[in-house]
C-alpha cells in the first residue's frame, strides 16, 4: 500500500497569517498521463470531510482561493493564506493513484 | 443539492453482522461510482471500497475484502455496506461518498458503528 505521511500533527496559526501542511507519499503519485493523484480534504469540527484540492493543485468548487496545493511526485504541500476562523479542523491528504486508496494521518489546524 | 444520508449503525457484538444504508438524492444516482470510507475514533481515515455506477464492479481494500460487501440498488438510489463478523477494530464512523467530479467529492453525515460485547 502507498503510505501517506503528514506533518506536522498539529499547527497553531494566528488569524491572517499563512499555514503550510506537508504530505509525503511512499511512492510517486505521478501517473504516466501527467496527472498527480493527490487530494486534500478538510474536516471541520463536528462535520464530514470536504474536498479542497484535487489532482495536487486544482481547487474544488466553492473553495476559497486562499487555499492552494503544490508539490512534486512524492512531496506535497497545502498552503492556506490569510487563515480564518472557518479554516479550523483536520486536514487530510489522500492518494488515488493505486488501490487501495490511502489517506494521511491528518493535521489539526488551530488558531492562536 | 447532493445529499447522502447514512443509516443502520449502532452497537453490535463481536462476530455479528450489520448492514449500513446510504440514501442519495440531488443527482442521478445510477450515473456515478460510490464508495464507503470509515474514520476511527482516533480520526484515522480508511477507504473501504467502491462500486461502479451500474453495480457490475466492486473494488475493496484488501484487508476488508473478505468481511465487507458493497452493493447498490439504483431503483432506490441506495448504497449498502454489508459488514460481517465484525471486530472491535471496526468501531468507527462510516461515510458514504460520491465520486462526482473527483473521488470523495461529496460525503454523507456519517453513521457510527460501535463493536462491543
Interface residues (C-beta under 8 A of the other chain):
Chain A: X39 X41 X48 X49 X50 X51 X54 X55 X60 X61 X90 X92 X94 X96 X99 X100 X101 X102 X103 X105 X106
Chain B: X43 X44 X45 X46 X47 X59 X60 X61 X62 X63 X95 X101 X102 X103 X104 X105 X107 X108 X109 X110
